[in-house]
Amino acid sequence: MLSIDRIEKTFFPGTVNERRALAGLSLRLDEGDFVTVIGSNGAGKSTLLNAVAGRLGVDSGSIEIDGRRVNRLREFQRARYIGRVFQDPMAGTAPNLTIEQNLSLAVRRGQSRGLGRSLTRKLRDRFREELGSLELGLENRLTAKVGLLSGGQRQALSLLMAGFTHPRILLLDEHTAALDPQRAALVTDLTERIVSQGGLTTLMVTHNMEQALQLGNRLIMMHEGRIVFEADAERKRKLTVAGLLAEFGKIKGAQLDDRALLT
């Protein structure tokens, strides 16, 4: 499914600002795996997601999706395989387009565009059905501009859009971090439902240890561009926040993200 083999990424090489963000990192996700990623400040978590998505090129190593090496594919070319939700609710949608226009673009992600009608009655019926599952009333607001929605509504819409075409890989980059606790809980529950129902292979970065334990069947901890701790499904079920803190305490010189204990 997703195979990451010894990838390296260094920013500003050869300068006083040189920083090694990924240090020979290897990771494999099988079909249907849901891996949560936690770690110290500057551990390379978002760099890992950007490398998989094609937003950043790696200096060495390989990234394969379904056995195909994608290192040379640019971000828009990988879009046919990958769905992504960002931390900023404003990043995953076009605010000046309507809900149905945003959904129409999501349906055609990674496809060639023609001159045919982008919105049909059949497609609108599908949009209403999918939006109804969010239980936010958005199915009755198809022609509303997305910029008028709240942050939680936009993030729920972004999540729905990311999973709309059943991507081979779903990337979630701290996608509840900018929301208040109530809306974060709603989006977390929605994440669990969409991933489970779609059987989506998912890689999720989070600063929230309780969320990292609640979601997914595997967990990894990163530090200085490496994976320093892994828990499979059985071990993850037995883990607690205190246990994760104990594992983190074994990393010499690491400073925990100061949001990591937020719930």
Secondary structure as a PSIPRED ss2 file (coil, helix, strand):
# PSIPRED VFORMAT (PSIPRED V4.0)

   1 M C   1.000  0.000  0.000
   2 L E   0.000  0.000  1.000
   3 S E   0.000  0.000  1.000
   4 I E   0.000  0.000  1.000
   5 D E   0.000  0.000  1.000
   6 R E   0.000  0.000  1.000
   7 I E   0.000  0.000  1.000
   8 E E   0.000  0.000  1.000
   9 K E   0.000  0.000  1.000
  10 T E   0.000  0.000  1.000
  11 F E   0.000  0.000  1.000
  12 F C   1.000  0.000  0.000
  13 P C   1.000  0.000  0.000
  14 G C   1.000  0.000  0.000
  15 T C   1.000  0.000  0.000
  16 V C   1.000  0.000  0.000
  17 N C   1.000  0.000  0.000
  18 E C   1.000  0.000  0.000
  19 R E   0.000  0.000  1.000
  20 R E   0.000  0.000  1.000
  21 A E   0.000  0.000  1.000
  22 L E   0.000  0.000  1.000
  23 A E   0.000  0.000  1.000
  24 G E   0.000  0.000  1.000
  25 L E   0.000  0.000  1.000
  26 S E   0.000  0.000  1.000
  27 L E   0.000  0.000  1.000
  28 R E   0.000  0.000  1.000
  29 L E   0.000  0.000  1.000
  30 D C   1.000  0.000  0.000
  31 E C   1.000  0.000  0.000
  32 G C   1.000  0.000  0.000
  33 D C   1.000  0.000  0.000
  34 F E   0.000  0.000  1.000
  35 V E   0.000  0.000  1.000
  36 T E   0.000  0.000  1.000
  37 V E   0.000  0.000  1.000
  38 I E   0.000  0.000  1.000
  39 G E   0.000  0.000  1.000
  40 S E   0.000  0.000  1.000
  41 N C   1.000  0.000  0.000
  42 G C   1.000  0.000  0.000
  43 A C   1.000  0.000  0.000
  44 G C   1.000  0.000  0.000
  45 K H   0.000  1.000  0.000
  46 S H   0.000  1.000  0.000
  47 T H   0.000  1.000  0.000
  48 L H   0.000  1.000  0.000
  49 L H   0.000  1.000  0.000
  50 N H   0.000  1.000  0.000
  51 A H   0.000  1.000  0.000
  52 V H   0.000  1.000  0.000
  53 A H   0.000  1.000  0.000
  54 G C   1.000  0.000  0.000
  55 R C   1.000  0.000  0.000
  56 L C   1.000  0.000  0.000
  57 G C   1.000  0.000  0.000
  58 V C   1.000  0.000  0.000
  59 D C   1.000  0.000  0.000
  60 S E   0.000  0.000  1.000
  61 G E   0.000  0.000  1.000
  62 S E   0.000  0.000  1.000
  63 I E   0.000  0.000  1.000
  64 E E   0.000  0.000  1.000
  65 I E   0.000  0.000  1.000
  66 D C   1.000  0.000  0.000
  67 G C   1.000  0.000  0.000
  68 R E   0.000  0.000  1.000
  69 R E   0.000  0.000  1.000
  70 V C   1.000  0.000  0.000
  71 N C   1.000  0.000  0.000
  72 R C   1.000  0.000  0.000
  73 L C   1.000  0.000  0.000
  74 R C   1.000  0.000  0.000
  75 E H   0.000  1.000  0.000
  76 F H   0.000  1.000  0.000
  77 Q H   0.000  1.000  0.000
  78 R H   0.000  1.000  0.000
  79 A C   1.000  0.000  0.000
  80 R C   1.000  0.000  0.000
  81 Y C   1.000  0.000  0.000
  82 I E   0.000  0.000  1.000
  83 G E   0.000  0.000  1.000
  84 R E   0.000  0.000  1.000
  85 V E   0.000  0.000  1.000
  86 F C   1.000  0.000  0.000
  87 Q C   1.000  0.000  0.000
  88 D C   1.000  0.000  0.000
  89 P C   1.000  0.000  0.000
  90 M C   1.000  0.000  0.000
  91 A C   1.000  0.000  0.000
  92 G C   1.000  0.000  0.000
  93 T C   1.000  0.000  0.000
  94 A C   1.000  0.000  0.000
  95 P C   1.000  0.000  0.000
  96 N C   1.000  0.000  0.000
  97 L C   1.000  0.000  0.000
  98 T E   0.000  0.000  1.000
  99 I H   0.000  1.000  0.000
 100 E H   0.000  1.000  0.000
 101 Q H   0.000  1.000  0.000
 102 N H   0.000  1.000  0.000
 103 L H   0.000  1.000  0.000
 104 S H   0.000  1.000  0.000
 105 L H   0.000  1.000  0.000
 106 A H   0.000  1.000  0.000
 107 V H   0.000  1.000  0.000
 108 R C   1.000  0.000  0.000
 109 R C   1.000  0.000  0.000
 110 G C   1.000  0.000  0.000
 111 Q C   1.000  0.000  0.000
 112 S C   1.000  0.000  0.000
 113 R C   1.000  0.000  0.000
 114 G C   1.000  0.000  0.000
 115 L C   1.000  0.000  0.000
 116 G C   1.000  0.000  0.000
 117 R C   1.000  0.000  0.000
 118 S C   1.000  0.000  0.000
 119 L C   1.000  0.000  0.000
 120 T C   1.000  0.000  0.000
 121 R H   0.000  1.000  0.000
 122 K H   0.000  1.000  0.000
 123 L H   0.000  1.000  0.000
 124 R H   0.000  1.000  0.000
 125 D H   0.000  1.000  0.000
 126 R H   0.000  1.000  0.000
 127 F H   0.000  1.000  0.000
 128 R H   0.000  1.000  0.000
 129 E H   0.000  1.000  0.000
 130 E H   0.000  1.000  0.000
 131 L H   0.000  1.000  0.000
 132 G H   0.000  1.000  0.000
 133 S C   1.000  0.000  0.000
 134 L C   1.000  0.000  0.000
 135 E C   1.000  0.000  0.000
 136 L C   1.000  0.000  0.000
 137 G C   1.000  0.000  0.000
 138 L H   0.000  1.000  0.000
 139 E H   0.000  1.000  0.000
 140 N H   0.000  1.000  0.000
 141 R C   1.000  0.000  0.000
 142 L C   1.000  0.000  0.000
 143 T C   1.000  0.000  0.000
 144 A C   1.000  0.000  0.000
 145 K E   0.000  0.000  1.000
 146 V H   0.000  1.000  0.000
 147 G H   0.000  1.000  0.000
 148 L H   0.000  1.000  0.000
 149 L C   1.000  0.000  0.000
 150 S C   1.000  0.000  0.000
 151 G H   0.000  1.000  0.000
 152 G H   0.000  1.000  0.000
 153 Q H   0.000  1.000  0.000
 154 R H   0.000  1.000  0.000
 155 Q H   0.000  1.000  0.000
 156 A H   0.000  1.000  0.000
 157 L H   0.000  1.000  0.000
 158 S H   0.000  1.000  0.000
 159 L H   0.000  1.000  0.000
 160 L H   0.000  1.000  0.000
 161 M H   0.000  1.000  0.000
 162 A H   0.000  1.000  0.000
 163 G H   0.000  1.000  0.000
 164 F C   1.000  0.000  0.000
 165 T C   1.000  0.000  0.000
 166 H C   1.000  0.000  0.000
 167 P C   1.000  0.000  0.000
 168 R C   1.000  0.000  0.000
 169 I E   0.000  0.000  1.000
 170 L E   0.000  0.000  1.000
 171 L E   0.000  0.000  1.000
 172 L E   0.000  0.000  1.000
 173 D E   0.000  0.000  1.000
 174 E C   1.000  0.000  0.000
 175 H C   1.000  0.000  0.000
 176 T C   1.000  0.000  0.000
 177 A C   1.000  0.000  0.000
 178 A C   1.000  0.000  0.000
 179 L C   1.000  0.000  0.000
 180 D C   1.000  0.000  0.000
 181 P H   0.000  1.000  0.000
 182 Q H   0.000  1.000  0.000
 183 R H   0.000  1.000  0.000
 184 A H   0.000  1.000  0.000
 185 A H   0.000  1.000  0.000
 186 L H   0.000  1.000  0.000
 187 V H   0.000  1.000  0.000
 188 T H   0.000  1.000  0.000
 189 D H   0.000  1.000  0.000
 190 L H   0.000  1.000  0.000
 191 T H   0.000  1.000  0.000
 192 E H   0.000  1.000  0.000
 193 R H   0.000  1.000  0.000
 194 I H   0.000  1.000  0.000
 195 V H   0.000  1.000  0.000
 196 S H   0.000  1.000  0.000
 197 Q H   0.000  1.000  0.000
 198 G H   0.000  1.000  0.000
 199 G C   1.000  0.000  0.000
 200 L C   1.000  0.000  0.000
 201 T C   1.000  0.000  0.000
 202 T E   0.000  0.000  1.000
 203 L E   0.000  0.000  1.000
 204 M E   0.000  0.000  1.000
 205 V E   0.000  0.000  1.000
 206 T C   1.000  0.000  0.000
 207 H C   1.000  0.000  0.000
 208 N C   1.000  0.000  0.000
 209 M H   0.000  1.000  0.000
 210 E H   0.000  1.000  0.000
 211 Q H   0.000  1.000  0.000
 212 A H   0.000  1.000  0.000
 213 L H   0.000  1.000  0.000
 214 Q H   0.000  1.000  0.000
 215 L C   1.000  0.000  0.000
 216 G C   1.000  0.000  0.000
 217 N C   1.000  0.000  0.000
 218 R E   0.000  0.000  1.000
 219 L E   0.000  0.000  1.000
 220 I E   0.000  0.000  1.000
 221 M E   0.000  0.000  1.000
 222 M E   0.000  0.000  1.000
 223 H E   0.000  0.000  1.000
 224 E C   1.000  0.000  0.000
 225 G C   1.000  0.000  0.000
 226 R E   0.000  0.000  1.000
 227 I E   0.000  0.000  1.000
 228 V E   0.000  0.000  1.000
 229 F E   0.000  0.000  1.000
 230 E E   0.000  0.000  1.000
 231 A E   0.000  0.000  1.000
 232 D C   1.000  0.000  0.000
 233 A H   0.000  1.000  0.000
 234 E H   0.000  1.000  0.000
 235 R H   0.000  1.000  0.000
 236 K H   0.000  1.000  0.000
 237 R H   0.000  1.000  0.000
 238 K H   0.000  1.000  0.000
 239 L C   1.000  0.000  0.000
 240 T C   1.000  0.000  0.000
 241 V H   0.000  1.000  0.000
 242 A H   0.000  1.000  0.000
 243 G H   0.000  1.000  0.000
 244 L H   0.000  1.000  0.000
 245 L H   0.000  1.000  0.000
 246 A H   0.000  1.000  0.000
 247 E H   0.000  1.000  0.000
 248 F H   0.000  1.000  0.000
 249 G H   0.000  1.000  0.000
 250 K C   1.000  0.000  0.000
 251 I C   1.000  0.000  0.000
 252 K C   1.000  0.000  0.000
 253 G C   1.000  0.000  0.000
 254 A C   1.000  0.000  0.000
 255 Q C   1.000  0.000  0.000
 256 L E   0.000  0.000  1.000
 257 D C   1.000  0.000  0.000
 258 D C   1.000  0.000  0.000
 259 R C   1.000  0.000  0.000
 260 A C   1.000  0.000  0.000
 261 L C   1.000  0.000  0.000
 262 L C   1.000  0.000  0.000
 263 T C   1.000  0.000  0.000
